[in-house]
Amino acid sequence: MAQRGTNAAQLAKAAGMNATAVYDILSGKSRNPRLDTIHKIARELGVTVQHLLREKSDDKLRDDISAVLDSLPDEDRRRLLVTAQAWIAQK
């Protein structure tokens, strides 16, 4: 929501939802929101449902990997990419 410059109340209004429902989802009070509710929120935020359901630890891991890659010279990044692709192909 911060990246989109919106808040929970604005998101709820744009999605045609009750603001309390959005607040409950964000706070964890609503532990199993309906899939159609998640679709509405994702659509209004311009993201996928998968993005919303991803664990925060996944974001941290992606950020850490990106930081490491950014610190490498281009040639090392290329070698790492080739190695990772070969590793994936073996699975």
Stockholm file with secondary structure:
# STOCKHOLM 1.0

chainA/1-91         MAQRGTNAAQLAKAAGMNATAVYDILSGKSRNPRLDTIHKIARELGVTVQHLLREKSDDKLRDDISAVLDSLPDEDRRRLLVTAQAWIAQK
#=GR chainA/1-91 SS CTTTTCCHHHHHHHHTCCHHHHHHHHHTSSSSCCHHHHHHHHHHHTCCHHHHHSCHHHHHHHHHHHHHHHHSCHHHHHHHHHHHHHHHHHC
#=GC SS_cons        CTTTTCCHHHHHHHHTCCHHHHHHHHHTSSSSCCHHHHHHHHHHHTCCHHHHHSCHHHHHHHHHHHHHHHHSCHHHHHHHHHHHHHHHHHC
//
